[in-house]
Amino acid sequence: MLFLLVHKYYKYIYIIPSLKCFKLASYFAYEKRLGYETGWEKTMRISGGATCGIPLVLPKGDFVRPATDAMRQAVFSSLAARVPGAAFLDLFSGSGSYGLEAVSRGAARGVFVEKNAKALACIDKNLTSVCKSARRSPGNFSLLATDATRVPWDDAETPDLVFIDPPYDMIEGLAERLFGRLSKLLAAHPDPIVVFEVPGELNLTPTGWECVKRLGKGVRHPTACFFKLPREPAAPV
């Protein structure tokens, strides 16, 4: 007897030879549907660079919403030559996927900021794996166990790239304050970039910043916003 399993999200039709296999295939389809509906995969890997394909350990539970492989690929394709040799700051690191992607693609230094102990332990484990595979020193990257809105930045190195991926329900309440602090931290930098992941229906307009690019599929989908500080054009010599 043959069983048919129609996966409406991916438009596949599976021909299943037995009931046992049908149950396994149903579970597989359900897992895929979870990834489609929530916008992130349960199994994550580095999407590019020296350690492309390295699997990432994720903390158990649903308190972490990692950036999807597709989103990270799009973001880092846009950043391109800015990443090698760069210093980064990864705020609300969660799984650490943005910062780890930067490490794989050649970032020289970086700081992961995450207050959840379980998530931080996963980042530490992932960083060790990525650095080992890339033959890089993990000593160039640090983990900071604190609230991203309370980072003591007075003595911090000015980053070239800042990744921000907070819980979506917190964004409107913290964005203006966070960008205000970033304005001071990045004031001396000639051309910093802040990548802020938001739900597609949200338009952020932080004071003193310009959104120069949005990457995403629209409403109800993750969207990466690229922000820059407007600079006065240099006076003619």
C-alpha positions in Angstrom: 0.0 0.0 0.0 1.3 3.5 -0.9 0.6 6.7 1.1 0.7 10.2 -0.3 1.9 13.1 1.8 1.3 16.6 0.3 3.5 19.4 1.8 1.5 22.5 1.1 4.3 25.0 2.1 6.9 23.5 -0.2 4.5 22.1 -2.8 6.0 18.6 -2.6 4.2 15.3 -2.9 5.9 12.4 -1.2 5.1 8.8 -2.2 5.5 6.8 1.0 5.8 3.0 0.8 4.6 2.2 4.4 2.7 3.6 7.3 5.9 3.7 9.4 7.7 5.8 6.8 4.6 7.9 6.4 4.7 8.8 10.1 8.4 9.7 9.8 7.8 11.8 6.7 4.9 13.6 8.4 7.2 14.6 11.3 9.8 15.8 8.8 7.1 17.9 7.1 5.9 19.3 10.4 9.5 20.4 11.3 9.8 22.1 8.0 6.5 23.9 8.5 7.7 25.2 11.9 10.7 26.7 10.2 8.5 28.3 7.5 6.0 29.7 9.9 8.4 31.1 12.5 11.0 32.3 10.0 14.0 30.4 11.4 15.5 26.9 11.2 16.0 24.7 14.1 19.3 23.4 12.7 21.7 26.2 11.8 25.0 26.4 10.0 27.5 29.0 9.0 26.4 30.2 5.6 29.6 31.4 4.1 33.3 32.2 4.5 36.1 29.9 5.8 33.9 27.8 7.9 30.8 27.5 5.6 28.6 24.6 6.7 29.8 24.3 10.3 26.8 23.5 12.4 25.8 25.8 15.3 24.7 24.7 18.7 21.4 26.4 19.7 20.1 26.7 23.3 16.9 24.7 24.0 13.6 26.5 24.2 12.1 29.3 22.2 13.7 32.3 23.9 16.3 32.6 21.0 15.2 33.5 17.5 18.3 33.0 15.3 18.7 34.9 12.1 17.9 32.6 9.2 20.6 31.3 6.8 19.0 33.2 3.9 19.0 36.4 6.0 22.6 36.1 7.0 23.6 35.3 3.4 21.9 38.4 2.2 23.3 40.6 4.9 26.9 39.5 4.4 26.6 39.6 0.6 25.7 43.3 1.1 28.5 44.0 3.5 31.0 42.1 1.3 34.5 43.6 1.6 33.6 45.5 4.8 33.9 42.3 6.9 37.5 41.1 6.5 39.6 42.8 9.1 36.6 44.5 10.7 35.8 44.8 14.4 32.1 44.0 15.3 29.7 44.4 18.1 26.9 41.8 18.3 24.1 43.0 20.6 21.4 40.7 21.8 23.6 37.9 20.4 21.2 35.1 21.1 22.7 32.2 19.1 25.6 34.5 18.0 24.8 33.8 14.4 25.6 37.2 13.1 28.9 37.6 14.9 29.9 34.0 14.1 29.2 34.6 10.5 31.4 37.7 10.6 34.2 35.6 12.2 33.9 33.0 9.4 34.1 35.8 6.8 37.3 37.3 8.2 36.4 39.8 10.9 39.5 40.5 13.0 37.9 41.3 16.4 34.5 41.2 18.0 32.3 41.3 21.1 29.2 39.2 21.7 26.7 40.7 24.2 24.1 38.4 25.6 22.6 38.3 29.1 21.2 34.7 29.0 23.7 32.2 30.5 22.5 29.3 28.4 22.7 31.3 25.1 26.1 32.6 26.1 27.4 29.1 26.7 26.2 28.1 23.2 28.0 31.1 21.7 31.2 30.1 23.5 31.0 26.6 22.2 30.2 27.8 18.6 33.0 30.3 18.7 35.5 27.7 19.7 34.3 25.4 16.8 34.3 28.3 14.2 37.8 29.6 15.3 39.3 26.1 15.2 37.9 25.4 11.8 39.1 28.7 10.5 42.4 28.4 12.3 41.8 31.7 14.1 42.5 32.6 17.7 39.3 32.8 19.8 41.2 35.3 22.0 40.4 38.0 19.5 36.7 37.7 20.4 35.1 38.2 23.7 31.7 37.4 25.3 30.0 39.9 27.6 27.3 38.6 29.9 25.1 41.7 30.3 22.0 43.5 29.1 22.8 45.0 25.6 21.1 48.3 26.7 23.6 48.7 29.6 26.9 47.9 28.0 29.7 50.0 29.5 31.0 51.4 26.2 33.2 54.1 27.6 36.4 52.1 27.1 35.2 49.9 24.3 36.9 49.7 20.9 34.9 51.5 18.2 33.4 48.8 16.0 33.1 49.0 12.3 30.0 46.9 12.2 27.2 46.6 14.8 24.6 43.7 14.6 21.4 44.1 16.6 18.8 41.4 16.7 16.6 41.9 19.9 13.3 40.2 20.6 10.8 41.8 18.3 8.4 42.9 21.0 11.2 45.0 22.7 12.3 46.9 19.6 10.1 50.0 19.8 10.8 50.5 23.4 14.6 50.3 23.2 15.5 51.4 19.6 15.7 55.2 20.2 17.8 54.8 23.4 20.1 52.3 21.8 20.7 54.4 18.8 21.4 57.3 21.0 24.2 55.4 22.7 25.5 54.2 19.4 25.7 57.7 18.1 28.2 58.5 20.9 30.1 55.3 20.5 30.5 55.6 16.7 30.9 59.4 16.5 34.5 59.3 15.6 34.2 56.4 13.1 34.3 57.6 9.5 31.7 55.1 8.1 30.2 52.7 10.6 27.2 50.4 9.7 24.5 49.2 12.0 22.5 46.1 10.9 19.2 45.9 12.8 16.9 43.0 12.3 13.2 43.9 12.6 9.8 42.4 11.5 9.0 43.5 8.0 6.0 45.7 9.0 8.2 47.9 11.3 9.8 51.1 10.0 12.5 52.4 12.4 13.4 56.1 12.1 16.0 56.7 14.9 17.0 60.3 15.4 20.3 61.1 13.6 20.4 58.0 11.6 19.6 57.1 8.0 18.3 53.7 6.8 20.2 53.1 3.6 19.0 49.6 2.8 16.3 47.1 3.8 16.6 43.4 3.0 13.6 41.1 3.5 10.4 39.8 1.9 8.0 42.3 3.4 5.3 42.1 6.1 5.6 39.2 8.6 9.1 38.3 7.5 12.4 39.2 9.1 14.0 42.3 7.6 17.5 43.6 8.0 17.8 47.4 8.1 21.2 49.0 7.4 21.8 52.3 9.2 24.4 54.9 8.7 25.3 58.2 10.4 24.9 61.0 7.9 28.2 62.7 7.4 28.9 66.2 6.2 30.7 66.2 2.8 34.3 67.2 3.0 35.0 70.8 2.3 36.8 71.4 -1.0 40.6 72.0 -0.7 
